[in-house]
Amino acid sequence: MSTAVVLLTRDLRLHDNPALSAACRTAERVVPLYVLDPKLADLSPNRTRFLHQSLADMRDNLRKIGADLVIRHGDPVTETIRTARDTGATTITLAADVSAYARRRERRLQTECERHRIALELHPGLTVVAPGTLRPGGGGDCYKVFTPYYRSWSAARWRPEAATPKRITLPDGVTPGPLPAIPAATSPHTCEGGETAARRRLTTWSRHEIQGYADAHDDLAGDATSRLSPYLRWGCLSPLSLAGTARSTDAEAFARQLCWRDFYYQVARAHPKLSTEALRPGADTTWRHDDDALQHWKDGLTGVPIVDAGMRQLLDEGWMHNRARLITAAFLTKHLGIDWRPGAAWFFRWLLDGDVPNNSGNWQWTAGTGNDTRPYRRFNPIRQALRFDPEGVYVRRYVPELKGIDGAAVHQPWRLPAPERRGLDYPGPLESHRDEAVWLRD
């Protein structure tokens, strides 16, 4: 009987999983495998918790169709080859990825598969359109500007969704191995991981809020974004299926956000050092070093309420509203003048959805070192706050020291009368940017 091993990585779902579907279609016995790499264990306690929840849910869903999730610990290539040899597998399937780590894994796995005469199949599944499929007309390895990529992406023919397996048979004698313990998250209010939770969230959101996404997704107080990004990051949801939902409901604004995600994946594929090297040569030479200001930014104690609210949401939930991400990143890089890399690393440490393509790509865009056609643009945080949180609801939600201030006055507490300011247990603007009086007060 033919056997295939499916090395699951960031595709922790049964629906529209091309690597899993292909193995089930061509082999009589299938081994769904996840290898916990100790090198990745301490990158983010928040993501570790989410991952372990997702693995538990994946095991439950596989058991419902007669299989199990095989868990191993160690080097992914070594453990995958060992599992294939132990089960007599002749094929290993895997979702293709773009990060430097993932591509090293693919190259090493290819070498070992050739040595052991095992076929390795790479499948799409982490994006709507596979990175590298769309190329600019004038040549080049990827699109540098989003708008022409979006036009090409919108006109592209998407792959059909992969069939969801109804039954999977494991080889005899396979020991699944214990699930990893689910640790406490560093952030107290993280969402639950797994395909089941993802589909529940998608059902509720698409039924009630997707139609209003274009008008509501920048409303900080309204919190009307999908909050599906952690599920996309771990593959608990299919981005292709989600894009199909957006198209079928005429939610083009949401489809555009999925296109942005694909855009950065194709950038990361062409630029494997996206998280450490600027895409625009020479754009990285004027950063200011200020450890005290950086720490205040991390702690949400800059004295600029909209910035502090976003940073505290990050610490509390392991997630941050999309508009707040832009405001906080722009504040660090364009107003404090601090290098984008420590900021990106801090986000990566806390975000449930933190990954190299989107986290690093968006940070470089904001810092002016990446794919922004207007690299010197600045975002006035006070104007952003007044526009997207006009009554200060979002700020008061995450900065309790300011709950006693009514309306938009919460965004500029330094302008309050002196008696009211004396009653506030909230810092004034950092010394490092007090000289920027114009943007703080206009």
Phi, psi and omega in degrees: 000135182284144183228140176230144173256131175254111177275103179280139179229281179240041179223060188271070182203162174266323185282141179042057175246093187302322180295317178290316181298318180296318179297318180292330181284328189251346182238150180278332178233139186228137179246099173287119189236136169232130180249120178276111182273117181299339179293339182256000192294328189252015183291323181201110176303325178299312181290327177299315178299313181298317178299313182295324174297320180293323177294319178298318179292321178298318178298314179302315182291324178291322179295331178294339180246024170092003184245204177198165173261121179273124183250130174227158179239138176134202179290126185301321181291312180301313183290326179292315178296319178299316179297318179297317180291320180295329183259358182072025182289141177254353182220142171237128176248151188202142174282127178293141181229174189240345183292161179299319178299312183296322182286328172297318178299316179298315180296316179295320180294321177299317179298315181290325177296318178297320181294325182261006178058049175243136179281136175248126178243125175259133184236157173286182175143342182270349180222173176287309176247129184300134178303136181092347179290320182260127180235143178295147184297330182275008182097173182112160185272347177198165174285133178267338184239138187292314189303311177296328176295318180298320178297315179294318180298317181294328181272350184290153175272116182281151177293154174290152177293142179285147182292141175279125182295138178267335182207134176231133179250124175278152171296154178294145172083004179282127176268115185298323184087153183285149172291148175291150177297149178267107184284166172289137177285150175293322176274133186286341187235051176280156177280166182277137179275165174115155181297322181297312178295323180297314182290328175295315178297316180298317181299314181294313184291317182291334180283327190245336192231344187297327182295329181264012186301317184302321183272336191251348191289343177264357181283105184298315182291324184290335178050049185259012174288167187288332188057030179265356186300323176298325180288327174290321182300320181264002178073021174288340172237147175276123177297327178294314178298320180293320177296323176297321176298318179298316180295319184290341179252013180057032178265068186295328180297324178286320176301324180297322177294323175294327176293320175303319179298313177299321181304312182288334175293320179287331173293315182295327178296321181278337183231082185296345178259030183303328184277352183231340184236136179295141177285330178261108181303138178085358183272001193245022195255357188242022183289146179262139179260118180210091184296326181293314179295320178299317181293320176299320177297314180300321185277354184071043182229040181281341186088000174252106193304318183294325177292314182295324178297315179298315181293327178285327174299318178303313181291327184280322190243348187068025183203157177214141177304143185301320180290323178294327177299316179297314183296314183291321180291319178295323179297315181297314189273318187268333181258314175278341178071026183264143181312138181291336186294316174298326177294315179297321179295323178293316176300315183297328179293326188254330189287131172297329182262011183298123172215168185294309186300308186279317180297308182289320180298316180291323177296318179294322177302312183293322182285347182084013179257357188241233191265021177274129178285350176235073190295343183261008180295149178233149178246116177287113186295330180289315177297320177300317180296315182293330180280318189253355173216060192300330181260002177077017183296315181297315180299311181295333179297324186247350178238084187296338178300339185254011184296337181276000181264131184273145168058210187290347178300339181297336184282343181223066185297338178292347180267357179292155174303149186307318181299322180289323179295323181295337180273359184266131172265065185216137185290153169282172180303144181305142176305326186293343178227021177292336180290347179274053186299330185296306184287337178287334189243350181268000000 
